[in-house]
Amino acid sequence: GALAIDLNENEIATASVPVTGGWQSWQVQELGEVFIPAGEHQLRLRITGSEFNITWMEFEKVGGVDDDLIVSGPLLTPNPVLVNETFTASVEARPRMGGVLEYQWNLSDGSGNTEWTLDPSIEASYSSPGFYTVFVRVREDGGSPEVASRRILVEQPTVEESPRQSSTIIIDADRNRVWTVNEDHGTVSMLDVENGEILMEIAVGARPRSLALDDAGRVWATSEGGDVITAIDAANGSIVRTVDVAYGSAPYGILSDPNRDVLYVSLSGVSEVIAIDGGSGAITDRLSVARHPRSLAMLHGVLYVAHFITSDHNNRVTALSTDPLAHDRTLVVPFDMSSDAENAGGGVPNYIGGIAVSPTGNSLWYPATKANVLRGTSLSGNDLNHENTVRTMVGHFDLVAGAEDPERRIDFDDSALAMSVTFGPSGSFAFVGILGNNRIDVIDTAANATLFRILNVGLAPDGMAIDPSGERLFVHAFNERQVSIFDISNIVSELQDIKDPIIVITTVAEEVLTPEVLLGKQIFYNAADPRMSMDHYISCASCHFQGGTDGQVWDFTGRGEGLRYSTELWGRSGTAHGRVHWSANFDEIQDFEHDIREAFLGAGFMSDEDFNVGTRNHPLGDPKAGLSEDLDALAAYVTSLDYEHLPRSPYREANGALSEAALRGRATFARMNCNYCHGGVHFTDSQLARAMLHDVGTIKDSSGGRLGGYLWGIDTPTLRGIWNKDVFLHDGSAASLEEVFIQGESNSVHGIVRSLESDDHQDLMTYLRSLDGNILDEPGHEPSQRRIIINTPGADAIISISPGHGEATDPGIEGNFPALSASLDYSFTFERIPMTEQ
């Protein structure tokens, strides 16, 4: 670890703390001599590295002070100062008895004390960036010295061109306005900073994600859900033009080229980056990139593209040259190998949020989560816990070397969902938005450590901007529907938490969500709520940001389950598809109270008394709905994630219709009777009343159990949105949709798809990938209501039916089993499950 001692907010001493071998194994650490002038002072001990225990501190006086010697200063000019730039330090002092004054300086850079001199000023420079404390000792006629000090900030030179980044908030400094996106409203807002009010709200399409202000005075907004990019006149709010992209393209990040009238947009649905001519709105270039491109940053003609989700153990940021668009290099974000502890841990760098290039031009910073997918009872022998499931961090690339030093990552302890980063004009401070904890952490980029925090920023801060003067920070909090403005003009001298904004501006004129749904959404993201999680590490959004999936496979063996891929919430409308999870182990959204209490170690949203009544403390026990307004609100938000929230499929025609190939595939889907399990508007036979589980040949030892018991099948997942997955099946064991049908025997429910002719097989895959929120895509009939009913009393019975078209041959079975294909004969074996198993 490491520590520092501040005197009146000025750092006067630092020390590293050695590893002692245990929390109760002690060593004495001496900091050496420090200078403290006479008078009342505030001393602060700051922990600047990993945590450690302190059992005692002792101060020893080693020199006297003449209280009558008055020292003012030192005055540092300039401050801040650039690396290797000369600055002047001067001091004013009044002798006590008219004697001769002498001065001794210490720059706290390791060079030690200067010789005593009669000159009350000194010229000096620093070779490395960071905060330093300049000390001066003044004595009269060789007597006891008086000491004064002042902090100085040494900065790296900045590049002439200002880096650009995509964001949910932008500043129009010329007009003293701020613009924000409003994801639930399908609008962007123009805000008047001077009067603190909303001037205009402009519709731009479903789920707007980011904004850019070009040099021609146009504000550009992306609509992920509407597949449109809108250009707005920044002066009067009129729409200049719209740029339509193909159905399912899902435009996300956007920024303007500082040297050309060109906008760059990431298309997260089709994994492309496009260039748009700002004058005509024409798409002039496009390039395929890796999956899930979202946020963008740019400097010196290089466009950096962050990939939000990864299915590998590494993630990436793609660097592109821009004239024309071409791959330059891939910046690999490697798996974090940190050892798991209560204040640290490893994992896959996932959920890479808003990236930014430093104004110094030599580094690119990214915020991310760390998904600890290699930990778990089955995989590592160590069960997941609330501290080592999902952590959050910020990392940075050396753009000269083209690589990241993982040792310089900052792990934010007791925190969740770092999702944005931006810089002050000099690059000395990085501002990191900790969305899950509703705060901004301010980082000393030279020391690579948190200096202080900005609090009361509103719920779920997802974007920041700093005005050109560097004196005001604007924070967009999407779950609070507000922009908070903070005075940061004195942060160099104060270096203390900022607790209150100077202005708060509401971003929408009218709320479109019901009060219950909005409250539920706020709860969904809020890891700072102790009811949600102990130590503020986890919220629902940690694995289901924006209602989607983190794309990871988790070892939930310790929860009585097994390897489980994180399912999407969007499009499912809570329990509209039936029971929840791959094993159908929840029958109401309020059952997530169990994960909150048992996995997140939160206090829970229900009272302990209500939770423990009857069988309510079992996921399939007595209902929990109606016992906690906040838990019901959380369920209402999850239920609101209907098909309107499901990403559009880019495998459809440009107008959203099914292609000819998809229509042929739909016919094959019906002919194969796939709708027997994947039927109806939801493409699933899942129910709420009972668990409709099927073993289609994909259950393995690693599949684990169900609620700590026997897992006899998997709940039928919907096929809607299947195009957007990186891995498939309950355990992620299929790397592609085609691989789903390779698992199991050739005559199994999935295996028979392998018997299709090549063209039919391809058409079927096209149809499946075309399924999104369009509710008119089912083959035209509901799942078969015919059921195999086992009437055999007493012991369990094993019953076989062959062929598939035949009448039931066992008197214990009523009805016919529908054929999967009119052209195949096959056998099925059914194992009777006692009705006591739900």
VEXDO-615135 format. One record per residue (C-alpha): residue in three letters; x, y, z. Coordinates in steps of 0.05 Angstrom, whole numbers, plus 5000, padded with zeros to 4 digits. Each point is the difference from the previous one (the first is absolute). Layout:
% residues N
ALAXYZ...
END
This chain:
% residues 838
GLY500050005000ALA501850735004LEU498250615042ALA500750755000ILE499550545053ASP496950674983LEU500950645038ASN494250474987GLU498549624935ASN507450044979GLU503749344995ILE506250015044ALA502049275004THR499049344964ALA502049295015SER499049304972VAL497349475046PRO503249314995VAL496349344998THR500249745072GLY497149314987GLY493350115035TRP494950515025GLN502549915071SER507449954984TRP503150675018GLN506050414978VAL502250705021GLN500650484942GLU503950655008LEU498250584954GLY506050435018GLU500350745016VAL494550464976PHE499250755009ILE493950255039PRO499650755015ALA497350255066GLY492550105006GLU493649614991HIS500049524941GLN496049444970LEU504049364990ARG496949464956LEU502549304988ARG498249744931ILE500449284977THR502350054927GLY501149264985SER497149345023GLU496649975068PHE503749825064ASN499150055075ILE503050555045THR500649895074TRP503550645023MET503450644977GLU505250425037PHE502750704988GLU506650235029LYS502250735002VAL507150074973GLY500850764995GLY497550655030VAL496250564967ASP500550755011ASP492750225000ASP501950724989LEU503149874932ILE494450124950VAL500549644933SER495250104942GLY500049544940PRO503349694963LEU497250304937LEU500949534940THR499950304930PRO497549694956ASN495749475034PRO498449524967VAL506649944964LEU502149554942VAL505249455006ASN507050314993GLU497150705001THR503350485048PHE495850295055THR501550505054ALA498749895074SER500450615045VAL498450145072GLU498950625042ALA502450005072ARG500450525056PRO505749925049ARG498550015074MET505850455021GLY502350304934GLY505249454991VAL502549664937LEU495249514968GLU502349364966TYR496049524956GLN500449264987TRP495649654947ASN497749294989LEU496249814936SER497849315026ASP502849694937GLY505549605034SER505350544990GLY500150175074ASN501050685034THR503750574967GLU505650375035TRP497850585043THR499950644959LEU498250735007ASP495749994938PRO492549955016SER498549694932ILE502349414959GLU499249774929ALA499049264987SER496649494956TYR497349285004SER501649444952SER493749595013PRO492650175004GLY496049985064PHE498750375064TYR505950255041THR500550425063VAL505050575002PHE502650125071VAL503850605024ARG503550085067VAL501550705024ARG504550175059GLU502550645031ASP507350055019GLY500749245000GLY494349905048SER494349504999PRO496749984931GLU492850144980VAL497249554946ALA495150144945SER497749584941ARG495649994939ARG497849484951ILE502050054927LEU497249614941VAL504849794946GLU496649834934GLN501949684935PRO499350434938THR493549914962VAL499249894926GLU497450574956GLU494049604975SER494749865053PRO498149265004ARG492749844988GLN495449475029SER492949764995SER495650155060THR492950065025ILE501350745014ILE503450554961ILE501550745013ASP498550554950ALA504650525031ASP498550544948ARG492750015020ASN501049805073ARG495749394990VAL500349265016TRP496849434961THR498149325027VAL496749364975ASN493849735034GLU499849254987ASP493049865026HIS496950604965GLY503149934931THR502250725004VAL506050465009SER499650625043MET503050694990LEU501550315068ASP501350735019VAL505850005048GLU499350735022ASN492849935021GLY500249275018GLU494149794958ILE498049564942LEU499150394936MET497849464952GLU498949254996ILE500749704930ALA497649314978VAL505749614966GLY497649275002ALA499949435050ARG505649925050PRO504750584982ARG507049845024SER505250544985LEU501150704973ALA505250384961LEU500750754984ASP503450134934ASP503850644980ALA494150224956GLY495550085061ARG496049364991VAL498349525057TRP499849284978ALA496249455038THR499949254991SER493649595009GLU501849285016GLY492849774999GLY497950414940ASP505949874953VAL500750744985ILE505050565011THR497150705007ALA503650664987ILE497250615038ASP501550734993ALA503350185066ALA497550714996ASN492549894993GLY498949255011SER497149874931ILE501549334967VAL504950114943ARG499949294973THR499349275019VAL504449434977ASP496549334998VAL504249385007ALA497749294986TYR495149655046GLY503649715060SER506350424991ALA499250305070PRO504250644995TYR503350145067GLY506250425008ILE501250634959LEU505350544995SER502250524950ASP506850034965PRO503650655022ASN503450064933ARG494549814950ASP492550084996VAL499049265016LEU496349635055TYR502049305022VAL494649535027SER500549315031LEU494549534977SER499549515058GLY494849554966VAL504149854938SER507050095030GLU502150564954VAL502650715002ILE497550494948ALA502250694977ILE494650524985ASP501150634960GLY497650565045GLY497750454943SER496049504960GLY498549465051ALA502649474952ILE503449385027THR506850044967ASP503749425031ARG498949395043LEU504349465033SER498549355036VAL502849955071ALA499449515057ARG493349885035HIS496550515044PRO503450654980ARG497450585041SER503950595027LEU505050394958ALA506050455011MET504550364950LEU506650364995HIS504750164941GLY495849624949VAL499749365040LEU493149765021TYR499649555061VAL494149535006ALA498249665066HIS496449335000PHE494949975056ILE499549255009THR504949444987SER498949254997ASP507549885007HIS504250065062ASN503150624969ASN496550614974ARG502550524950VAL500050724976THR500750054925ALA504250564970LEU498150234930SER503150484951THR494650454972ASP501650254930PRO497849494977LEU497549565056ALA504949435010HIS502549565057ASP506250285033ARG501049555060THR496349645056LEU501350215071VAL499049375041VAL496850075068PRO502449375035PHE496749595054ASP501450305068MET504249495038SER499750365068SER499249545059ASP493250005032ALA499650365066GLU495150445037ASN502750624964ALA502549714934GLY498449474949GLY500749764929GLY495449894942VAL498250124927PRO500250744982ASN492850084978TYR495050564992ILE505250484973GLY496650675005GLY501650704975ILE507450044981ALA504250634996VAL506950204974SER504050445048PRO501350724977THR507449825006GLY498949534941ASN503949435030SER494749575033LEU492949734990TRP495849855061TYR494249515004PRO495149825057ALA497749285006THR497449465046LYS503949385018ALA495649384992ASN503249455043VAL497749424955LEU505849545018ARG497849985073GLY494749535026THR499049355038SER500549574937LEU505450394963SER504950215055GLY497449705065ASN498850715027ASP492750224999LEU498150684974ASN499050515055HIS497450715001GLU507150294996ASN502649564945THR494449914949VAL500150674964ARG504950565016THR501250654962MET506250354977VAL503350494952GLY506049844957HIS504150384950PHE504249864939ASP506850314985LEU498550234929VAL507450064984ALA501449285019GLY493249764976ALA498849585062GLU497150025070ASP503649885065PRO494849595040GLU503850175063ARG497850724993ARG492649844999ILE496150335056ASP495249535035PHE494450405033ASP498649645065ASP492949975026SER497550264933ALA496049794939LEU499650184926ALA505350514981MET496950204933SER503050674978VAL506650395002THR502050694978PHE505850475012GLY501250715023PRO503450454947SER507049845025GLY499249255007SER502450025072PHE493349775025ALA495749434974PHE492750015021VAL496949305005GLY492549925005ILE498249435048LEU493049904974GLY497949465051ASN502050435059ASN497750684975ARG506650375006ILE506150244961ASP507049805021VAL505550504983ILE506649674982ASP507050295004THR502449744932ALA507450055020ALA499349635065ASN494649554972ALA495950075063THR493350295022LEU500750705029PHE492850135021ARG492849884980ILE494350424974LEU493549815034ASN492650154992VAL500449954925GLY493349664992LEU498149274987ALA503949634947PRO505050514971ASP501549754930GLY503550594969MET504250615017ALA502750624965ILE504750555023ASP499550714972PRO506050284962SER502350415060GLY500549375042GLU496150335056ARG493349644995LEU498349264997PHE493349804970VAL497249325020HIS494249654966ALA496149535046PHE495049634957ASN496049675056GLU499250685034ARG498250364935GLN504950565017VAL506650344986SER504050235060ILE505350554992PHE505950015048ASP505250535013ILE506849674991SER504150644993ASN503649905067ILE501349264999VAL507650084994SER500450385066GLU494449655037LEU500349264980GLN493949825042ASP493249694986ILE495150454965LYS493249875030ASP495150474966PRO498850254929ILE499250744986ILE494349884951VAL495349424986ILE496050004935THR494249524985THR500949694931VAL492949804981ALA493550395000GLU495549415016GLU501449305027VAL497949434954LEU501049435049THR495049875054PRO502550195070GLU500449265018VAL504149814938LEU504750595008LEU501149825073GLY501449284980LYS505050224948GLN503650435052ILE500349415047PHE502449544943TYR506450404990ASN501450235071ALA505549595033ALA500950555053ASP493449785033PRO501949545058ARG493649624988MET502749814931SER507049785019MET505050005056ASP505950464987HIS496850274937TYR503049524949ILE494049734963SER493350214973CYS495449674949ALA503350434947SER506749675014CYS498049424956HIS493950304964PHE502150704980GLN494450344961GLY496049375010GLY504749584957THR505449505018ASP507350035019GLY501349434951GLN503549595053VAL499349285025TRP500149975076ASP501449435047PHE493850015044THR501349315029GLY500450325069ARG492950254990GLY497549304988GLU500350074924GLY505949924952LEU503350354941ARG495050524977TYR500150514943SER497050675021THR493250054967GLU497450644971LEU494250355035TRP497850434943GLY494149734960ARG497949525055SER495450485038GLY501849695066THR496349335003ALA496050084936HIS504149424971GLY498949575061ARG504849845056VAL506850345006HIS507049724988TRP502449394963SER497549535053ALA493350375011ASN501950105073PHE496250665010ASP492650094988GLU499650755015ILE504950574990GLN499650145074ASP503849345010PHE506350404984GLU499650185074HIS503749345009ASP505950214957ILE500150685033ARG500349695070GLU504149384987ALA504950184944PHE500550765005LEU499449985077GLY495350594997ALA495250125057GLY494249864953PHE493950404982MET495149585041SER499949995075ASP503149385031GLU493449855032ASP496250014933PHE505649614965ASN499849435050VAL492449905003GLY497749324975THR503949764939ARG501550714975ASN507549915012HIS500049484945PRO500350254928LEU493849594980GLY496550105066ASP494650475022PRO499550644957LYS504350605019ALA496250504956GLY496350545039LEU504549985062SER505150534980GLU498550614958ASP507250054978LEU500649274982ASP493550054961ALA502850624965LEU506249604980ALA495549464972ALA495950534963TYR506250274966VAL502349304979THR492949874975SER500250644959LEU505849724958ASP495449774944TYR501249874927GLU500950754987HIS506649945038LEU502449394961PRO505550194950ARG497949964928SER503049444958PRO504650234944TYR498549344964ARG493350294977GLU498850424939ALA501650745004ASN492650155013GLY499549485055ALA496649464959LEU502249274999SER504549834941GLU498149474949ALA505049535033ALA497050145068LEU493049864973ARG502449334973GLY503349875067ARG493450145035ALA496749474959THR505449515018PHE499250205074ALA492649824995ARG501149364961MET505149765051ASN494950165054CYS505150425038ASN494250405026TYR498049435045CYS505150275050HIS501650674967GLY493150214981GLY495150575009VAL501650745002HIS505649885050PHE503149394965THR500149605065ASP495649515036SER502450255068GLN494550085052LEU499050325067ALA495749455030ARG505349464995ALA507049884974MET499849784927LEU507249744997HIS503049614942ASP506449614993VAL502050094928GLY506849685008THR503750615027ILE500049845075LYS507049845026ASP503149905068SER501950735000SER492650184990GLY499349875075GLY493249995033ARG493650385010LEU499050355067GLY505149535030GLY496449384974TYR499449594937LEU500250354932TRP495749594953GLY499650504943ILE500750714976ASP494550514994THR498650164926PRO503250674983THR496750484953LEU502950054931ARG498750744995GLY506550395000ILE504249374990TRP503850354945ASN503350465052LYS503349455041ASP507449855000VAL499249315032PHE494149545004LEU496649495045HIS499350035076ASP507549915011GLY502650384940SER502949374971ALA497950154929ALA504250554968SER495050114943LEU492849874984GLU502149444953GLU503749655057VAL493649955040PHE497649454953ILE506649625002GLN499349835074GLY496149375016GLU498449384958SER498050074927ASN493049775016SER499250475060VAL495250594999HIS505550474977GLY504249484964ILE494949864946VAL501250694972ARG506549724974SER496049564953LEU497550614961GLU502750154931SER505250555000ASP495450534971ASP494349845048HIS504950015058GLN502750684980ASP492950284991LEU498149755069MET506150355031THR498150644963TYR492949975027LEU502449895072ARG504950584994SER494450444974LEU495749935062ASP499750645040GLY494350405031ASN495449954939ILE494249605028LEU497649764931ASP505649514989GLU497449365031PRO498249454950GLY492650145010HIS497849555057GLU500849935074PRO504149455033SER496349344998GLN495449915059ARG500749254996ARG503549725060ILE502849335019ILE496549825065ILE503049445041ASN494549655040THR504249435025PRO499150005076GLY505449855050ALA507249934977ASP503250434946ALA498949724930ILE504550034939ILE495850024937SER502349984928ILE496250214938SER501949784930PRO499050224946GLY498650745011HIS493649994960GLY496949405031GLU494349945049ALA501849925072THR501449275014ASP500150045075PRO493350035037GLY503250485049ILE500750544947GLU494550434971GLY500650364933ASN505050004944PHE507050295000PRO500650494942ALA505249844948LEU506050444994SER500549854926ALA495249694952SER505749654965LEU503649675059ASP498849425047TYR503450005068SER499349775071PHE499050405064THR501149805072PHE496550355056GLU501649965074ARG494250125047ILE501550555050PRO496049965065MET494850555003THR502850225067GLU505950304962GLN498150684975
END
